C-alpha cells in the first residue's frame, strides 16, 4: 500500500474554510446577547442619544424601574421621569463618559419614589454612525442585593469563626479538665509530677532555683470532726481556692491525696518561698468556712524545700520537703518549717 498517496476528500464535509464573519451577523448576535444577559442578571439596560440624553430604547426592567411603558420611553429624557437632583447627577456621569470616549463605571446611591437605591452603572459610547449620531449604552446593576449577599456571607464567616473559637475553647477546657482535680481545681498528681520534672530540668540548665512546698490539713477541730465528710470536703475546696488565688501562672498547685497538697514555686528561693507560704498559712487560719450556716475553722502545716540548695535531685527534694512537713506536724501543726540547707564539704 502506498502510504504517501493522498486520501480522498469527504464530499459531505461542511467545515468552513474561512474564519471571517459577516460584521452585520456579528452585530446582530451581540445585539441579541446583551439584552438576554441583562435580563438574566436582572440588570437595567438603556440606549440614549449621547448628545441629548433622550431615550432611544430600554429593556423591560428599565421601563419598570422608570414606571413608564417601554414603548413610551423613546423620545423622553430623565428630566421627564426623575427628580431634578438625580437628573443632574446622572447627566453629569453621562457627559463624562461621552467626553472620555471609553467605558466608564460609576456608583449611584439615591432615593427614588420613596425607595433607596444603590446601582453600579456601566456606560459605553458607540462611535458615530452614518447619521452622525453617537449612542450611549448604559447597564445598571443593583448593588443592594449583592451587598446583602456579601453581608450574609460575612455574617456566616463570622459565625463560623466564632464556632471555631468556641470549639477551641471547649477543647482547651476539656484538656484542662482532664489535668485538674474536680473538687479543688488544682492539678492532678500526674500532671504536677510532669511540671516538677520540667522545672528541675530548667533550673539545672539555667542555674536557678525553685521551691517545693508540701501542705497537710491539720487534724480537725472537734466540731469539724463531728460534721464528718461534708465539712472536710468544704475545707478541701476552700484550701484549693486559696492555693489558686495565691499562686502565679508560672507556679503549679496539686492535690496529692485527701489530706495533702503540693505547690511548686518557680524561680524563687527558700526565703521568698517561706514568706509567701507563711502568708498563706495565716490566711488559712483566719479563713471562715460555712457549712449549713455553721462557721468552721481549719489550719495547715507546711514544709518547704528548695532546689538545688536543699536537695540536688527531684527525689531528694521530695524527701526533704516531706521531712520538713513532718517536723511541722510534730510541732503541733499550723506552722511552716524549712528544710535544712545542705553544705558540701570542701575537699582539702
Residue frames as qw, qx, qy, qz and C-alpha x, y, z in Angstrom:
[[0.000, 0.891, 0.454, 0.000, 0.00, 0.00, 0.00],
 [0.401, 0.398, -0.022, 0.825, 1.32, 3.42, -0.93],
 [0.336, -0.647, -0.517, 0.449, 1.08, 5.43, 2.32],
 [0.212, -0.308, 0.075, 0.924, 2.08, 8.61, 0.54],
 [0.013, 0.400, 0.660, 0.636, -0.91, 8.71, -1.74],
 [0.225, -0.129, 0.207, -0.943, -3.45, 11.46, -0.86],
 [0.162, 0.334, 0.884, -0.282, -6.66, 10.47, 0.85],
 [0.002, 0.518, 0.606, 0.604, -9.90, 11.21, -0.93],
 [0.130, -0.136, 0.261, -0.947, -11.76, 14.27, 0.31],
 [0.110, 0.410, 0.853, -0.304, -15.07, 13.92, 2.12],
 [0.014, 0.364, 0.495, 0.789, -17.67, 15.32, -0.21],
 [0.381, -0.717, -0.547, -0.204, -20.15, 15.74, 2.68],
 [0.484, -0.277, -0.349, 0.754, -17.85, 17.88, 4.87],
 [0.006, -0.887, -0.357, -0.293, -19.38, 21.21, 5.93],
 [0.559, -0.551, -0.103, 0.611, -16.38, 22.62, 7.84],
 [0.284, 0.955, 0.060, -0.058, -15.94, 26.24, 6.68],
 [0.786, 0.200, 0.010, 0.584, -12.68, 27.09, 5.03],
 [0.191, 0.555, -0.076, 0.806, -12.68, 30.72, 6.24],
 [0.364, -0.406, -0.630, 0.553, -12.73, 32.29, 9.77],
 [0.040, -0.100, -0.058, -0.993, -14.16, 35.58, 8.60],
 [0.036, 0.549, 0.797, -0.249, -17.62, 36.59, 9.76],
 [0.067, 0.659, 0.427, 0.615, -20.14, 38.96, 8.40],
 [0.115, 0.093, -0.395, 0.907, -19.98, 42.15, 10.57],
 [0.512, -0.247, -0.147, -0.809, -23.71, 42.54, 10.33],
 [0.793, -0.227, -0.550, -0.133, -24.23, 38.98, 11.61],
 [0.508, -0.031, -0.571, 0.644, -21.81, 39.59, 14.50],
 [0.130, -0.175, 0.183, -0.959, -23.58, 42.83, 15.38],
 [0.678, -0.262, -0.330, -0.602, -26.92, 41.05, 15.32],
 [0.739, -0.156, -0.631, 0.179, -25.61, 38.26, 17.57],
 [0.302, 0.001, -0.479, 0.824, -24.27, 40.74, 20.12],
 [0.339, -0.228, -0.048, -0.911, -27.50, 42.71, 19.96],
 [0.774, -0.288, -0.444, -0.347, -29.38, 39.59, 20.97],
 [0.684, -0.070, -0.598, 0.411, -26.88, 38.50, 23.62],
 [0.131, 0.221, -0.365, 0.895, -26.69, 41.75, 25.58],
 [0.553, -0.317, -0.008, -0.770, -30.42, 42.08, 26.39],
 [0.861, -0.172, -0.461, -0.126, -30.58, 38.36, 27.22],
 [0.572, 0.063, -0.549, 0.607, -27.63, 38.70, 29.60],
 [0.116, -0.280, 0.247, -0.920, -29.12, 41.81, 31.19],
 [0.721, -0.296, -0.211, -0.590, -32.44, 40.05, 31.72],
 [0.821, -0.100, -0.543, 0.143, -30.78, 37.01, 33.26],
 [0.472, 0.000, -0.473, 0.744, -28.84, 39.16, 35.72],
 [0.178, -0.794, -0.546, 0.196, -31.72, 41.49, 36.45],
 [0.342, -0.258, 0.080, 0.900, -29.84, 44.48, 35.03],
 [0.319, 0.824, 0.301, -0.359, -31.42, 47.64, 33.65],
 [0.515, 0.002, 0.509, 0.689, -30.41, 48.33, 30.07],
 [0.278, 0.865, 0.292, -0.300, -30.95, 51.54, 28.09],
 [0.536, 0.165, 0.353, 0.749, -29.72, 53.22, 24.91],
 [0.031, 0.868, 0.263, -0.420, -29.79, 57.02, 24.64],
 [0.503, 0.768, 0.031, 0.395, -28.78, 59.68, 22.22],
 [0.675, -0.181, -0.264, 0.665, -25.37, 60.66, 23.62],
 [0.185, 0.284, 0.028, 0.940, -25.82, 64.34, 22.87],
 [0.400, -0.451, -0.160, -0.782, -29.35, 64.98, 24.05],
 [0.139, -0.137, 0.832, -0.520, -29.77, 62.21, 26.61],
 [0.716, 0.086, -0.011, -0.693, -33.08, 61.18, 25.06],
 [0.610, -0.094, 0.781, -0.092, -34.04, 57.52, 25.40],
 [0.433, 0.353, -0.591, -0.582, -33.99, 55.55, 22.16],
 [0.777, -0.083, -0.587, -0.213, -34.60, 52.11, 23.65],
 [0.280, -0.462, 0.671, -0.508, -34.80, 50.39, 27.07],
 [0.343, -0.070, -0.935, -0.058, -35.40, 46.85, 28.25],
 [0.514, -0.588, -0.508, -0.362, -38.47, 45.96, 30.26],
 [0.624, -0.422, -0.442, 0.487, -36.58, 46.10, 33.60],
 [0.250, -0.037, -0.044, 0.966, -35.52, 49.71, 32.95],
 [0.278, -0.401, -0.416, -0.768, -39.02, 50.65, 31.84],
 [0.608, -0.559, -0.563, -0.028, -40.48, 49.11, 35.01],
 [0.521, -0.316, -0.325, 0.723, -37.98, 50.98, 37.17],
 [0.053, 0.027, 0.115, 0.992, -38.88, 54.26, 35.44],
 [0.274, 0.468, 0.705, -0.457, -42.56, 53.33, 35.79],
 [0.401, 0.572, -0.187, -0.691, -43.13, 54.04, 32.13],
 [0.895, 0.294, 0.328, -0.066, -44.25, 51.61, 29.40],
 [0.600, -0.254, 0.487, 0.582, -41.30, 50.57, 27.25],
 [0.420, 0.507, 0.552, 0.513, -42.98, 51.74, 24.04],
 [0.037, -0.959, -0.246, -0.135, -43.45, 55.22, 25.53],
 [0.605, -0.610, 0.105, 0.501, -39.82, 55.76, 26.59],
 [0.550, 0.191, 0.358, 0.730, -38.29, 56.65, 23.19],
 [0.099, 0.680, 0.260, 0.679, -38.16, 60.43, 22.81],
 [0.503, -0.838, -0.104, -0.185, -38.28, 61.11, 26.54],
 [0.400, 0.520, -0.534, 0.534, -35.39, 62.06, 28.85],
 [0.462, -0.239, -0.708, 0.478, -34.60, 61.61, 32.53],
 [0.047, -0.018, 0.209, -0.977, -35.81, 65.17, 33.14],
 [0.566, -0.182, -0.347, -0.725, -39.30, 63.95, 32.24],
 [0.797, -0.188, -0.557, -0.136, -39.15, 60.95, 34.56],
 [0.695, -0.215, -0.482, 0.488, -36.88, 61.58, 37.58],
 [0.340, -0.874, -0.195, 0.288, -36.22, 64.11, 40.33],
 [0.331, 0.925, -0.144, 0.123, -34.16, 67.16, 39.33],
 [0.354, -0.759, 0.547, -0.002, -31.23, 66.43, 41.67],
 [0.774, -0.072, 0.617, 0.125, -30.93, 62.86, 40.38],
 [0.671, 0.702, 0.211, 0.110, -31.20, 64.02, 36.76],
 [0.086, 0.936, -0.338, 0.040, -28.25, 66.38, 37.29],
 [0.540, -0.525, 0.656, 0.046, -26.11, 63.61, 38.77],
 [0.790, 0.212, 0.563, 0.115, -26.90, 61.10, 36.03],
 [0.545, 0.830, 0.087, 0.078, -26.41, 63.59, 33.23],
 [0.121, -0.872, 0.473, 0.038, -23.01, 64.61, 34.62],
 [0.643, -0.274, 0.705, 0.120, -21.88, 60.96, 34.59],
 [0.732, 0.518, 0.432, 0.094, -23.14, 60.53, 31.01],
 [0.319, 0.939, -0.127, 0.026, -21.29, 63.61, 29.82],
 [0.368, -0.694, 0.613, 0.092, -18.10, 62.37, 31.46],
 [0.740, 0.052, 0.657, 0.138, -18.43, 59.04, 29.62],
 [0.598, 0.760, 0.239, 0.084, -19.01, 60.87, 26.33],
 [0.051, 0.946, -0.319, -0.027, -16.02, 63.15, 26.89],
 [0.485, -0.523, 0.691, 0.114, -13.68, 60.27, 27.75],
 [0.652, 0.442, -0.448, -0.423, -14.90, 58.12, 24.87],
 [0.321, 0.218, -0.913, 0.128, -14.17, 55.00, 26.92],
 [0.608, -0.465, -0.624, -0.155, -16.32, 52.68, 29.06],
 [0.039, -0.425, 0.434, -0.793, -16.99, 54.36, 32.41],
 [0.538, -0.418, -0.731, 0.033, -18.26, 52.72, 35.60],
 [0.086, -0.397, 0.298, -0.864, -19.77, 54.85, 38.35],
 [0.220, -0.337, -0.858, 0.319, -21.65, 54.29, 41.60],
 [0.264, -0.390, -0.160, -0.868, -25.01, 55.94, 42.26],
 [0.227, -0.358, -0.822, 0.381, -26.76, 55.92, 45.64],
 [0.204, -0.132, -0.076, -0.967, -30.01, 57.83, 45.79],
 [0.317, 0.343, 0.753, -0.463, -33.67, 57.80, 46.74],
 [0.250, 0.037, -0.534, -0.807, -36.32, 57.44, 44.08],
 [0.612, -0.295, -0.482, -0.553, -40.04, 57.02, 44.53],
 [0.670, -0.585, 0.183, -0.419, -39.57, 56.62, 48.27],
 [0.981, -0.127, 0.034, 0.140, -37.05, 53.79, 47.98],
 [0.262, -0.790, 0.487, 0.264, -33.29, 53.77, 48.49],
 [0.896, 0.441, 0.001, 0.041, -31.19, 52.54, 45.58],
 [0.396, -0.682, 0.531, 0.309, -27.60, 51.56, 45.11],
 [0.849, 0.504, 0.161, -0.003, -26.55, 50.99, 41.49],
 [0.421, -0.451, 0.517, 0.594, -23.32, 50.44, 39.64],
 [0.610, 0.727, 0.203, -0.242, -23.69, 51.81, 36.11],
 [0.542, -0.168, 0.545, 0.617, -21.50, 50.92, 33.13],
 [0.421, 0.811, 0.130, -0.385, -21.72, 53.48, 30.32],
 [0.565, -0.069, 0.591, 0.571, -20.34, 52.79, 26.86],
 [0.337, 0.727, -0.015, -0.598, -20.40, 55.31, 23.99],
 [0.757, 0.288, 0.522, 0.269, -20.60, 53.85, 20.49],
 [0.275, -0.187, 0.367, 0.869, -18.81, 55.53, 17.57],
 [0.407, 0.477, 0.078, -0.775, -20.90, 57.84, 15.41],
 [0.627, 0.310, 0.707, 0.102, -22.93, 56.09, 12.77],
 [0.361, 0.341, 0.526, 0.690, -23.68, 57.13, 9.21],
 [0.092, -0.847, -0.416, -0.319, -26.19, 59.69, 10.51],
 [0.219, 0.561, -0.327, 0.728, -23.54, 61.20, 12.79],
 [0.646, -0.604, 0.037, -0.466, -25.42, 60.23, 15.95],
 [0.262, 0.330, -0.833, 0.359, -23.48, 58.73, 18.87],
 [0.744, -0.417, -0.402, -0.333, -25.27, 56.23, 21.06],
 [0.111, -0.487, 0.667, -0.553, -24.82, 55.92, 24.82],
 [0.760, -0.207, -0.586, -0.189, -25.50, 52.44, 26.21],
 [0.217, -0.508, 0.577, -0.601, -25.87, 52.08, 29.98],
 [0.690, -0.165, -0.703, -0.051, -26.10, 48.89, 32.03],
 [0.369, -0.579, 0.334, -0.645, -27.42, 49.32, 35.58],
 [0.628, -0.060, -0.764, 0.132, -26.62, 46.62, 38.16],
 [0.567, -0.715, -0.057, -0.405, -28.38, 46.68, 41.52],
 [0.356, 0.418, -0.696, 0.463, -25.72, 46.54, 44.26],
 [0.547, -0.413, 0.342, -0.643, -28.17, 46.27, 47.14],
 [0.972, -0.048, -0.062, -0.221, -28.82, 42.59, 46.50],
 [0.750, 0.361, -0.431, 0.348, -25.12, 41.84, 46.09],
 [0.016, 0.521, -0.512, 0.683, -24.24, 43.77, 49.22],
 [0.766, -0.329, 0.198, -0.515, -26.93, 41.89, 51.11],
 [0.969, 0.107, -0.218, 0.038, -25.38, 38.62, 49.94],
 [0.478, 0.483, -0.483, 0.552, -21.93, 39.89, 50.93],
 [0.347, -0.511, 0.406, -0.674, -23.26, 40.86, 54.35],
 [0.932, -0.173, 0.045, -0.315, -24.82, 37.42, 54.77],
 [0.849, 0.291, -0.351, 0.267, -21.54, 35.81, 53.74],
 [0.169, 0.537, -0.505, 0.655, -19.59, 37.93, 56.22],
 [0.630, -0.414, 0.292, -0.588, -22.08, 37.07, 58.95],
 [0.987, 0.005, -0.118, -0.105, -21.79, 33.37, 58.10],
 [0.658, 0.408, -0.441, 0.454, -17.99, 33.57, 58.16],
 [0.149, -0.541, 0.456, -0.691, -18.07, 35.39, 61.49],
 [0.843, -0.281, 0.152, -0.433, -20.39, 32.73, 62.89],
 [0.936, 0.192, -0.267, 0.126, -18.05, 30.04, 61.59],
 [0.372, 0.509, -0.491, 0.601, -15.04, 31.75, 63.16],
 [0.456, -0.481, 0.372, -0.650, -16.92, 32.12, 66.44],
 [0.967, -0.101, -0.036, -0.233, -17.87, 28.45, 66.29],
 [0.778, 0.336, -0.399, 0.350, -14.22, 27.54, 65.72],
 [0.028, 0.535, -0.490, 0.688, -13.20, 29.71, 68.68],
 [0.728, -0.359, 0.221, -0.541, -15.86, 28.04, 70.83],
 [0.976, 0.075, -0.206, -0.008, -14.67, 24.60, 69.76],
 [0.543, 0.441, -0.479, 0.531, -11.07, 25.53, 70.57],
 [0.289, -0.510, 0.415, -0.696, -12.11, 26.93, 73.96],
 [0.902, -0.208, 0.072, -0.372, -14.08, 23.76, 74.68],
 [0.873, 0.257, -0.360, 0.205, -11.12, 21.63, 73.61],
 [0.257, 0.489, -0.525, 0.647, -8.81, 23.51, 75.97],
 [0.557, -0.422, 0.304, -0.647, -11.35, 23.30, 78.78],
 [0.976, -0.059, -0.095, -0.186, -11.74, 19.55, 78.29],
 [0.714, 0.354, -0.444, 0.410, -7.99, 19.12, 78.15],
 [0.020, -0.501, 0.475, -0.723, -7.56, 21.27, 81.24],
 [0.768, -0.342, 0.109, -0.531, -10.37, 19.40, 82.97],
 [0.958, 0.047, -0.279, 0.054, -8.52, 16.11, 82.47],
 [0.538, 0.360, -0.453, 0.613, -5.45, 17.64, 84.14],
 [0.160, -0.411, 0.362, -0.821, -7.25, 19.02, 87.19],
 [0.088, -0.218, -0.897, 0.375, -8.87, 17.66, 90.30],
 [0.177, -0.566, -0.586, -0.552, -12.63, 18.21, 90.03],
 [0.474, -0.704, -0.492, 0.193, -13.05, 19.07, 93.71],
 [0.426, -0.672, -0.049, 0.604, -10.32, 21.69, 94.13],
 [0.467, 0.883, 0.025, -0.035, -9.48, 22.80, 90.60],
 [0.278, -0.750, 0.562, 0.209, -5.81, 22.00, 91.27],
 [0.509, 0.480, -0.667, -0.255, -3.60, 19.91, 89.00],
 [0.977, -0.164, -0.072, -0.114, -3.67, 16.15, 89.34],
 [0.632, -0.613, 0.415, 0.227, -0.58, 14.46, 90.71],
 [0.782, 0.211, 0.427, 0.403, 0.47, 13.04, 87.34],
 [0.369, 0.828, 0.145, 0.396, 0.46, 16.47, 85.68],
 [0.346, -0.916, 0.197, -0.051, 2.15, 18.04, 88.69],
 [0.790, -0.325, 0.403, 0.329, 4.95, 15.46, 88.51],
 [0.644, 0.507, 0.313, 0.481, 5.48, 16.43, 84.85],
 [0.025, 0.958, 0.009, 0.286, 5.66, 20.09, 85.82],
 [0.603, -0.736, 0.291, 0.098, 8.15, 19.28, 88.56],
 [0.816, 0.002, 0.380, 0.436, 10.38, 17.33, 86.18],
 [0.451, 0.726, 0.208, 0.476, 10.38, 20.20, 83.70],
 [0.232, -0.953, 0.092, -0.173, 11.20, 22.69, 86.45],
 [0.757, -0.488, 0.338, 0.273, 14.16, 20.56, 87.60],
 [0.721, 0.298, 0.356, 0.515, 15.49, 20.38, 84.03],
 [0.204, 0.881, 0.142, 0.402, 15.03, 24.11, 83.51],
 [0.441, -0.880, 0.172, -0.034, 16.69, 25.02, 86.79],
 [0.814, -0.257, 0.349, 0.387, 19.61, 22.70, 86.05],
 [0.603, 0.492, 0.311, 0.546, 20.18, 24.26, 82.62],
 [0.093, 0.832, 0.091, 0.540, 19.79, 27.87, 83.72],
 [0.481, 0.025, -0.549, 0.684, 21.37, 27.51, 87.17],
 [0.311, -0.390, 0.101, -0.861, 18.42, 28.95, 89.03],
 [0.003, 0.048, 0.908, -0.416, 16.43, 27.74, 92.00],
 [0.524, -0.350, -0.363, -0.686, 12.81, 26.99, 92.77],
 [0.263, -0.224, 0.718, -0.604, 10.89, 25.90, 95.84],
 [0.504, -0.221, -0.775, -0.310, 8.63, 22.96, 96.60],
 [0.343, -0.253, 0.468, -0.774, 6.01, 23.16, 99.34],
 [0.384, -0.235, -0.884, -0.125, 4.11, 20.26, 100.86],
 [0.364, -0.269, 0.218, -0.865, 0.91, 21.12, 102.73],
 [0.314, -0.244, -0.917, 0.026, -1.20, 18.97, 105.04],
 [0.464, -0.588, -0.176, -0.639, -4.55, 19.80, 106.61],
 [0.027, -0.310, 0.760, -0.571, -4.13, 19.60, 110.38],
 [0.149, -0.317, -0.928, 0.125, -6.34, 17.26, 112.44],
 [0.204, -0.590, -0.398, -0.672, -9.84, 18.76, 112.55],
 [0.216, -0.248, 0.476, -0.816, -11.27, 20.59, 115.49],
 [0.231, 0.151, 0.907, -0.319, -13.89, 18.62, 117.44],
 [0.511, 0.527, 0.328, -0.595, -16.90, 20.28, 115.80],
 [0.439, 0.556, -0.513, -0.484, -15.44, 19.79, 112.31],
 [0.047, 0.194, -0.980, -0.019, -14.77, 16.14, 113.13],
 [0.393, 0.296, 0.730, -0.474, -18.38, 15.73, 114.22],
 [0.550, 0.592, 0.019, -0.589, -19.65, 17.05, 110.90],
 [0.791, 0.020, 0.589, 0.164, -17.56, 14.47, 109.10],
 [0.564, 0.174, 0.551, 0.590, -17.04, 14.19, 105.35],
 [0.221, 0.859, 0.379, 0.264, -19.16, 17.21, 104.27],
 [0.286, -0.937, 0.089, 0.178, -17.09, 19.52, 106.48],
 [0.610, -0.364, 0.492, 0.504, -13.82, 18.02, 105.24],
 [0.511, 0.481, 0.545, 0.459, -14.94, 18.40, 101.63],
 [0.053, 0.969, 0.210, 0.117, -15.79, 22.05, 102.19],
 [0.449, -0.786, 0.279, 0.320, -12.39, 22.68, 103.80],
 [0.634, -0.045, 0.566, 0.525, -10.57, 20.96, 100.93],
 [0.369, 0.730, 0.452, 0.356, -12.49, 23.08, 98.41],
 [0.159, -0.986, -0.025, 0.053, -11.62, 26.23, 100.34],
 [0.570, -0.558, 0.420, 0.433, -7.94, 25.32, 100.50],
 [0.594, 0.294, 0.558, 0.500, -7.93, 24.66, 96.74],
 [0.183, 0.909, 0.292, 0.234, -9.40, 28.11, 96.13],
 [0.359, -0.896, 0.171, 0.198, -6.80, 29.75, 98.38],
 [0.650, -0.259, 0.513, 0.497, -3.96, 27.94, 96.62],
 [0.487, 0.559, 0.494, 0.454, -5.23, 29.02, 93.21],
 [0.004, 0.970, 0.184, 0.156, -5.57, 32.60, 94.39],
 [0.422, -0.846, 0.279, 0.166, -2.11, 32.78, 95.95],
 [0.679, -0.159, 0.539, 0.473, -0.02, 31.30, 93.14],
 [0.180, 0.616, -0.324, -0.695, 1.21, 32.80, 89.90],
 [0.828, 0.442, -0.088, -0.335, 0.59, 31.48, 86.40],
 [0.471, 0.570, -0.670, 0.069, 4.13, 30.08, 86.32],
 [0.292, -0.319, 0.799, -0.417, 3.57, 28.15, 89.57],
 [0.597, -0.078, -0.706, -0.374, 1.72, 24.86, 89.93],
 [0.453, -0.277, 0.580, -0.618, -0.54, 23.58, 92.71],
 [0.532, 0.057, -0.805, -0.255, -1.57, 19.97, 93.18],
 [0.753, -0.368, 0.258, -0.482, -3.78, 17.82, 95.34],
 [0.143, 0.417, -0.898, 0.016, -1.64, 14.83, 96.30],
 [0.287, -0.251, -0.924, 0.016, -4.30, 12.93, 98.25],
 [0.328, -0.726, -0.569, -0.202, -7.22, 13.50, 100.58],
 [0.504, -0.790, -0.192, 0.292, -5.14, 15.39, 103.13],
 [0.508, -0.471, 0.258, 0.673, -2.00, 16.63, 101.40],
 [0.478, 0.867, 0.143, -0.009, -1.26, 19.23, 98.76],
 [0.660, -0.212, 0.227, 0.684, 1.87, 20.46, 96.99],
 [0.261, 0.949, 0.088, -0.154, 2.92, 23.76, 95.44],
 [0.718, 0.094, 0.196, 0.661, 5.78, 24.41, 93.01],
 [0.022, -0.945, -0.071, 0.317, 7.04, 27.99, 93.23],
 [0.777, 0.430, 0.150, 0.436, 9.03, 28.70, 90.09],
 [0.438, 0.599, -0.077, 0.666, 12.18, 30.81, 90.24],
 [0.362, -0.803, 0.152, -0.448, 12.12, 31.65, 93.97],
 [0.362, 0.347, -0.762, 0.410, 14.49, 30.75, 96.76],
 [0.443, -0.319, -0.798, 0.256, 13.88, 29.33, 100.20],
 [0.103, -0.266, -0.403, 0.869, 13.46, 32.67, 101.98],
 [0.333, 0.059, -0.247, -0.908, 11.00, 34.07, 99.45],
 [0.521, -0.200, -0.768, -0.315, 9.04, 30.82, 99.41],
 [0.321, -0.301, -0.740, 0.508, 8.85, 30.87, 103.23],
 [0.096, 0.208, 0.198, -0.953, 7.44, 34.40, 103.24],
 [0.450, -0.008, -0.461, -0.765, 4.80, 33.55, 100.68],
 [0.566, -0.241, -0.775, -0.144, 3.57, 30.34, 102.27],
 [0.214, -0.222, -0.633, 0.710, 3.65, 31.88, 105.76],
 [0.304, 0.106, -0.005, -0.947, 1.17, 34.45, 104.47],
 [0.589, -0.076, -0.631, -0.500, -0.93, 31.60, 103.07],
 [0.417, -0.182, -0.833, 0.316, -0.78, 29.73, 106.39],
 [0.032, 0.210, 0.443, -0.871, -2.12, 32.77, 108.25],
 [0.454, 0.060, -0.282, -0.843, -4.88, 33.21, 105.67],
 [0.556, -0.140, -0.796, -0.194, -5.94, 29.59, 106.15],
 [0.292, -0.210, -0.742, 0.565, -6.01, 30.01, 109.95],
 [0.154, 0.297, 0.296, -0.895, -8.30, 33.03, 109.70],
 [0.313, -0.032, -0.632, -0.708, -10.47, 31.71, 106.88],
 [0.521, 0.087, 0.576, -0.624, -14.11, 31.08, 107.78],
 [0.189, -0.018, -0.877, -0.441, -15.71, 28.08, 106.09],
 [0.549, 0.027, 0.301, -0.779, -19.51, 27.93, 106.20],
 [0.230, -0.053, -0.939, -0.248, -21.45, 24.67, 106.11],
 [0.335, -0.574, -0.726, -0.176, -25.21, 24.70, 106.55],
 [0.238, -0.868, -0.108, -0.423, -24.97, 28.10, 108.22],
 [0.758, -0.625, 0.047, 0.179, -22.28, 26.97, 110.66],
 [0.236, 0.879, -0.409, 0.067, -18.79, 28.52, 110.67],
 [0.967, -0.134, 0.017, 0.218, -15.84, 26.12, 110.54],
 [0.052, -0.895, 0.434, 0.090, -12.11, 26.71, 111.04],
 [0.973, 0.075, 0.038, 0.216, -9.04, 24.84, 109.87],
 [0.177, -0.848, 0.443, 0.231, -5.26, 25.12, 109.91],
 [0.895, 0.411, -0.149, 0.086, -2.47, 23.63, 107.81],
 [0.618, -0.592, 0.376, 0.356, 1.13, 22.53, 108.29],
 [0.638, 0.761, -0.115, -0.023, 3.73, 23.27, 105.61],
 [0.729, -0.386, 0.352, 0.443, 7.16, 22.00, 104.72],
 [0.430, 0.886, -0.101, -0.139, 9.36, 23.99, 102.32],
 [0.721, -0.270, 0.423, 0.478, 12.45, 22.85, 100.42],
 [0.352, 0.844, -0.162, -0.371, 14.37, 24.35, 97.53],
 [0.867, 0.176, 0.307, 0.351, 16.32, 23.13, 94.54],
 [0.819, 0.158, -0.531, 0.150, 19.30, 22.92, 94.37],
 [0.035, -0.615, 0.523, -0.589, 20.22, 24.32, 97.81],
 [0.705, -0.316, 0.437, -0.461, 18.17, 21.85, 99.85],
 [0.811, 0.026, 0.583, 0.041, 18.46, 18.88, 97.50],
 [0.006, -0.528, 0.588, 0.613, 20.21, 18.06, 94.24],
 [0.083, -0.088, -0.901, -0.417, 17.63, 15.71, 92.69],
 [0.503, -0.309, -0.304, -0.747, 13.89, 15.54, 92.32],
 [0.744, -0.326, -0.583, -0.022, 13.53, 12.59, 94.66],
 [0.480, -0.128, -0.477, 0.725, 15.79, 14.15, 97.29],
 [0.132, -0.221, 0.002, -0.966, 13.78, 17.37, 97.02],
 [0.653, -0.385, -0.428, -0.492, 10.55, 15.49, 97.74],
 [0.720, -0.266, -0.565, 0.304, 12.10, 13.71, 100.70],
 [0.288, 0.021, -0.322, 0.902, 13.44, 16.98, 102.16],
 [0.340, -0.293, -0.157, -0.880, 10.04, 18.64, 101.72],
 [0.740, -0.366, -0.503, -0.257, 8.19, 15.72, 103.35],
 [0.609, -0.160, -0.530, 0.567, 10.69, 15.73, 106.25],
 [0.040, 0.129, -0.178, 0.975, 10.08, 19.44, 106.81],
 [0.561, -0.341, -0.319, -0.683, 6.31, 18.84, 106.76],
 [0.749, -0.296, -0.585, 0.096, 6.67, 16.03, 109.29],
 [0.393, -0.044, -0.429, 0.812, 8.61, 18.37, 111.53],
 [0.246, -0.243, -0.036, -0.938, 5.86, 20.99, 111.27],
 [0.720, -0.349, -0.437, -0.411, 3.27, 18.39, 112.26],
 [0.671, -0.163, -0.586, 0.425, 5.47, 17.19, 115.12],
 [0.157, 0.070, -0.297, 0.939, 5.45, 20.75, 116.44],
 [0.180, 0.438, 0.678, -0.563, 1.67, 20.67, 116.68],
 [0.334, 0.589, 0.643, 0.358, 0.70, 21.97, 113.24],
 [0.071, 0.965, 0.250, 0.024, -0.28, 25.41, 111.98],
 [0.364, -0.766, 0.340, 0.406, 3.38, 26.17, 111.26],
 [0.714, 0.675, -0.186, 0.008, 5.79, 26.44, 108.32],
 [0.707, -0.525, 0.395, 0.262, 9.07, 24.51, 108.57],
 [0.445, 0.777, -0.399, -0.196, 12.05, 24.89, 106.26],
 [0.978, 0.047, -0.045, 0.197, 14.20, 22.01, 105.14],
 [0.527, -0.690, 0.265, 0.420, 17.83, 22.27, 106.08],
 [0.514, 0.804, -0.275, -0.118, 20.32, 23.54, 103.51],
 [0.948, -0.098, 0.118, 0.280, 22.99, 21.03, 102.68],
 [0.013, 0.908, -0.390, -0.154, 26.57, 22.21, 102.66],
 [0.921, 0.300, -0.194, 0.156, 29.09, 20.32, 100.62],
 [0.653, -0.653, 0.219, 0.314, 32.34, 19.64, 102.49],
 [0.394, 0.839, -0.360, -0.103, 35.29, 21.13, 100.65],
 [0.969, 0.020, -0.058, 0.239, 37.92, 18.61, 99.73],
 [0.238, -0.914, 0.311, 0.108, 41.27, 19.54, 101.28]]
